[in-house]
Amino acid sequence: MFPTIAFVTGMPGWLEVVVVAILGLLLFGRRLPGVARALGQSLVEFKRGLRATDEQTDQQGSPGDKLSECGNGTKRNTCHDR
């Protein structure tokens, strides 16, 4: 494969980055506030979902908490004789 022009001349400098940023703002400037707002709302919803999952696992407890002690001194989910 042939290397692209960007990697032949090296990494872009600060001037190239500024030019690309200005072109991006000119082309997509009106949509950027909406995109940033949607990204922020998505992040808040994601964190809220993580917090709800943590609370749910805390309420359920660990699997070892649900074991009951059988008559023979062993702990199992059920005390059926086998």
FENHUBEL-V921298 format. One record per residue. N is the residue number from 1. D_LAST is the distance of its C-alpha to the last C-alpha in Angstrom with 1 decimal. Layout:
# FENHUBEL-V921298
n/d_last
N/D_LAST
N/D_LAST
This chain:
# FENHUBEL-V921298
n/d_last
1/66.8
2/69.7
3/69.2
4/70.1
5/73.2
6/71.4
7/69.9
8/73.2
9/75.1
10/72.4
11/70.4
12/72.2
13/74.1
14/74.4
15/77.2
16/75.3
17/72.3
18/74.7
19/76.3
20/73.0
21/71.9
22/75.2
23/74.9
24/71.3
25/72.5
26/75.4
27/73.2
28/70.2
29/71.6
30/71.2
31/67.6
32/66.5
33/66.1
34/63.9
35/61.7
36/61.4
37/60.6
38/57.8
39/56.4
40/56.4
41/54.6
42/52.0
43/51.4
44/51.1
45/48.6
46/46.5
47/46.4
48/45.6
49/42.6
50/41.4
51/41.8
52/39.8
53/36.9
54/36.9
55/37.0
56/34.1
57/31.9
58/33.0
59/32.1
60/28.6
61/27.8
62/25.6
63/22.0
64/21.1
65/22.7
66/20.2
67/17.2
68/16.3
69/15.6
70/12.5
71/13.2
72/12.2
73/14.7
74/12.9
75/14.1
76/12.3
77/13.6
78/11.1
79/9.2
80/6.3
81/3.8
82/0.0
